[in-house]
Amino acid sequence: MCTNNGTTATTTPGRATASYLVIGAGTCGMSFIDTLLTHDATATVILVDRNSQPGGHWTKAYPFVRLHQASCYYGVNSLPLSKIRDRKGNERFNVHDLATGQEILDYYQVVLKQFRQCGRVQFYFKCDYSRNERGEHIVTNILSGEVTKVTCNKVVAVHSNVVVPSMRGPPFPVDSNVNYAPLNDLPKHIESKKYKQFVVIGAGKTGSDAITYLLRNGIDQSAVTWITSRDVWYFVRDGLWKGYKSYRKDTMKLINPLLKVNTLHEAFLEYEKSGFMARIDPSRRPQVFKGPTIDKEELAGFRSIKHIVRMGRVTQITDNIIILEKGNIPLHNPAETLIVDAMADLDGTFYGYSNFPADYQVFKDDQINIGPALIVYNVSCSAAIIAYIESTFADNQEMKNSMLYFGRGDYCKAEEESYFNQFYCQCKTLKAISGYAPAANFVVNSRTYLDSPCHHHNGTLGLLWAMFGPSQLAKKADKFVEKVENGSYADCKDCFGWAGRQLPEPKELKVKEKSKVKSNYPHGNKSTKFRCCASADVVEDVTKGASVQEYDDSDTISEHDSGVANDSFKNCDDNSTEAIELQVAKST
Ligand SMILES: Cc1cc2nc3c(=O)[nH]c(=O)nc-3n(C[C@H](O)[C@H](O)[C@H](O)COP(=O)(O)OP(=O)(O)OC[C@H]3O[C@@H](n4cnc5c(N)ncnc54)[C@H](O)[C@@H]3O)c2cc1C
């Protein structure tokens, strides 16, 4: 039998049974299980992963990797990741709060502990999943070869296929004399002081992290050559979000330009003007956008690199020449040059965010296919939403699929439009889900949802004010959707492949009969409407050292934020979820 550290009783040697078989203990799988266990009190799970621990690609990441989006909304709904909390324990949105790879792995160990404590999850790590010719679910221990046949009602498969440099060899021929290493090895090579020149291949998040690491560790920019096969757009996190209190106002800078422009490309140019989007060379139009997020200091570092090679992809490295699609560059001192492999997502699957066939279905037969981003660049929340739908709505696949919009077919290339495609899909998915008010309530109160009141100044009322107050965020989002659907953006075709599709009628959304059993997950937590941070093991109050301006949560919405001096917003209570439910229901 495979390594099984779980406690569910339904296991006999060589056989295991559960209601769900989840393949993949990465962010998607962990988030799915967390919400499933919370909302389906009777669900049992078998979790299989070929790695020895949860965390997916983070287990193979380079040692200096960090999240590039704020920690407060990454991971699972029941457990906080961010270190910045208010006095109630709510995680604060802060663009500089980026968990390290190790912190993410430690976090998933705690999530695993929660799974174990509820007694409804069996784990099969270091095991491969496959389906045999009879269609049976086979779990094979990679070390011992032992096989377990799994019986389950549904299989949950993660389709993101993230491949980072340390998971593969060089993707082109490299002469054996060449010093070639994945960026994972950079710390030890810098420390050795053996190399005088560094050539970094890759311009996305991974490549740009390699460049920043070199510069921050004392390597002079003149010693760095950067091979960027195509120019890239970067989000500049501190270019948009100026601070905790101004989050809602800053976010309007994302949506307002969309209502003015006639092409999606113009929106990128507007974002660039406001400092939220950047490219290394403003005279070149980037061909790629996958959502890499940097800060202003990193951008300045990139721009200080003088040797940027734009000759297409590398095709071969001989002992003294790097051969590219459109030319060669000589290696003048090969013995003292390190070539750094910093190419992630080589096959262009876009980290699985949105590269799915046109006929891809999340709910299909006895399988649930997770991975697509229903929420912009947020697989944590997307997987949680899918689990919520699975555990809440009647077993009608057509109905469940009708609520979900995500990038697919020809419309999800990793280019400028992919961002708007994801935003369109987010608007549509949330609108569809809102047909059932408790579902809207679930999303809004999920810690994995960036806009959740728990992360922001003035909580629920702050969100309501942004949505339905003078800023009219809800109306503006509708207007953007309308512009996409009536063809007002010249460079946006067929509503990103969803043309003609209607949102489900609220009355079509049939829910399951509610179970009388209360969920025992997360273990030891009293049921709370506001699950965010409910089960924090350690609450580190870093707010003490921070400026009052940034973290004081006792304030009211300021005149500046709201446009009015408003006493009624005093003591804004994050628990006023009914208000939000009502408003969302009213607006749909
Ligand atoms: C460097 C980097 C930084 C990123 N930063 C962010 C960020 O800041 N914010 C953000 O939202 N996203 C970020 N992403 C995007 C990232 O893809 C997601 O955050 C997320 O981690 C992907 O998780 P996943 O579960 O989809 O895939 P994975 O992490 O790849 O997990 C899939 C798991 O499935 C297992 N598996 C697959 N098939 C089988 C099988 N047949 N048998 C057994 N096991 C199997 C694999 O072993 C793996 O553990 C980043 C990505 C990279 C590469």
The ligand as an SDF file (V2000), in Angstrom:
LIG
                    3D

 53 58  0  0  0  0  0  0  0  0999 V2000
    7.7860   31.3860   -9.7960 C   0  0  0  0  0  0  0  0  0  0  0  0
    6.2930   31.4870   -9.7260 C   0  0  0  0  0  0  0  0  0  0  0  0
    5.6930   32.4660   -8.9090 C   0  0  0  0  0  0  0  0  0  0  0  0
    4.3100   32.5650   -8.8420 C   0  0  0  0  0  0  0  0  0  0  0  0
    3.7540   33.5150   -8.0320 N   0  0  0  0  0  0  0  0  0  0  0  0
    2.4060   33.6010   -7.9270 C   0  0  0  0  0  0  0  0  0  0  0  0
    1.7850   34.5700   -7.0690 C   0  0  0  0  0  0  0  0  0  0  0  0
    2.4470   35.3890   -6.4440 O   0  0  0  0  0  0  0  0  0  0  0  0
    0.4410   34.5980   -6.9850 N   0  0  0  0  0  0  0  0  0  0  0  0
   -0.3350   33.7400   -7.7070 C   0  0  0  0  0  0  0  0  0  0  0  0
   -1.5610   33.7830   -7.5840 O   0  0  0  0  0  0  0  0  0  0  0  0
    0.2210   32.8280   -8.5280 N   0  0  0  0  0  0  0  0  0  0  0  0
    1.5640   32.7370   -8.6590 C   0  0  0  0  0  0  0  0  0  0  0  0
    2.1240   31.8170   -9.5140 N   0  0  0  0  0  0  0  0  0  0  0  0
    1.2460   31.0080  -10.3490 C   0  0  0  0  0  0  0  0  0  0  0  0
    1.1740   29.5790   -9.8270 C   0  0  0  0  0  0  0  0  0  0  0  0
    1.0830   28.8030  -10.9450 O   0  0  0  0  0  0  0  0  0  0  0  0
    0.0450   29.3330   -8.8730 C   0  0  0  0  0  0  0  0  0  0  0  0
    0.1540   30.2100   -7.7940 O   0  0  0  0  0  0  0  0  0  0  0  0
   -0.0370   27.9360   -8.2420 C   0  0  0  0  0  0  0  0  0  0  0  0
    1.0370   27.6900   -7.3610 O   0  0  0  0  0  0  0  0  0  0  0  0
   -0.1920   26.8200   -9.2080 C   0  0  0  0  0  0  0  0  0  0  0  0
   -0.6480   25.7390   -8.4480 O   0  0  0  0  0  0  0  0  0  0  0  0
   -1.2730   24.4670   -9.0950 P   0  0  0  0  0  0  0  0  0  0  0  0
   -1.8760   23.6620   -8.0150 O   0  0  0  0  0  0  0  0  0  0  0  0
   -2.1530   24.8650  -10.2170 O   0  0  0  0  0  0  0  0  0  0  0  0
   -0.0410   23.7200   -9.7950 O   0  0  0  0  0  0  0  0  0  0  0  0
    1.2650   23.0480   -9.1900 P   0  0  0  0  0  0  0  0  0  0  0  0
    1.8990   23.8880   -8.1760 O   0  0  0  0  0  0  0  0  0  0  0  0
    2.0910   22.6570  -10.3640 O   0  0  0  0  0  0  0  0  0  0  0  0
    0.7260   21.7320   -8.4870 O   0  0  0  0  0  0  0  0  0  0  0  0
    0.2780   20.6100   -9.2160 C   0  0  0  0  0  0  0  0  0  0  0  0
    0.6340   19.3760   -8.4050 C   0  0  0  0  0  0  0  0  0  0  0  0
    0.0310   18.2450   -9.0410 O   0  0  0  0  0  0  0  0  0  0  0  0
    0.9190   17.1470   -8.9120 C   0  0  0  0  0  0  0  0  0  0  0  0
    0.5650   16.1780   -9.9680 N   0  0  0  0  0  0  0  0  0  0  0  0
    0.1860   16.4520  -11.2390 C   0  0  0  0  0  0  0  0  0  0  0  0
   -0.0940   15.3230  -11.9010 N   0  0  0  0  0  0  0  0  0  0  0  0
    0.1090   14.2940  -11.0420 C   0  0  0  0  0  0  0  0  0  0  0  0
   -0.0170   12.8580  -11.1340 C   0  0  0  0  0  0  0  0  0  0  0  0
   -0.4130   12.2440  -12.2640 N   0  0  0  0  0  0  0  0  0  0  0  0
    0.2760   12.1170  -10.0480 N   0  0  0  0  0  0  0  0  0  0  0  0
    0.6700   12.7170   -8.8920 C   0  0  0  0  0  0  0  0  0  0  0  0
    0.7970   14.0520   -8.7400 N   0  0  0  0  0  0  0  0  0  0  0  0
    0.5180   14.8360   -9.8010 C   0  0  0  0  0  0  0  0  0  0  0  0
    2.2890   17.7670   -9.0800 C   0  0  0  0  0  0  0  0  0  0  0  0
    3.2930   16.9600   -8.4930 O   0  0  0  0  0  0  0  0  0  0  0  0
    2.1210   19.1090   -8.3360 C   0  0  0  0  0  0  0  0  0  0  0  0
    2.5230   19.0200   -6.9870 O   0  0  0  0  0  0  0  0  0  0  0  0
    3.5070   31.6910   -9.6090 C   0  0  0  0  0  0  0  0  0  0  0  0
    4.1090   30.7320  -10.4350 C   0  0  0  0  0  0  0  0  0  0  0  0
    5.4830   30.6210  -10.5060 C   0  0  0  0  0  0  0  0  0  0  0  0
    6.0780   29.5700  -11.4000 C   0  0  0  0  0  0  0  0  0  0  0  0
  1  2  1  0
  2  3  1  0
  2 52  2  0
  3  4  2  0
  4  5  1  0
  4 50  1  0
  5  6  2  0
  6  7  1  0
  6 13  1  0
  7  8  2  0
  7  9  1  0
  9 10  1  0
 10 11  2  0
 10 12  1  0
 12 13  2  0
 13 14  1  0
 14 15  1  0
 14 50  1  0
 15 16  1  0
 16 17  1  0
 16 18  1  0
 18 19  1  0
 18 20  1  0
 20 21  1  0
 20 22  1  0
 22 23  1  0
 23 24  1  0
 24 25  2  0
 24 26  1  0
 24 27  1  0
 27 28  1  0
 28 29  2  0
 28 30  1  0
 28 31  1  0
 31 32  1  0
 32 33  1  0
 33 34  1  0
 33 48  1  0
 34 35  1  0
 35 36  1  0
 35 46  1  0
 36 37  1  0
 36 45  1  0
 37 38  2  0
 38 39  1  0
 39 40  1  0
 39 45  2  0
 40 41  1  0
 40 42  2  0
 42 43  1  0
 43 44  2  0
 44 45  1  0
 46 47  1  0
 46 48  1  0
 48 49  1  0
 50 51  2  0
 51 52  1  0
 52 53  1  0
M  END
$$$$
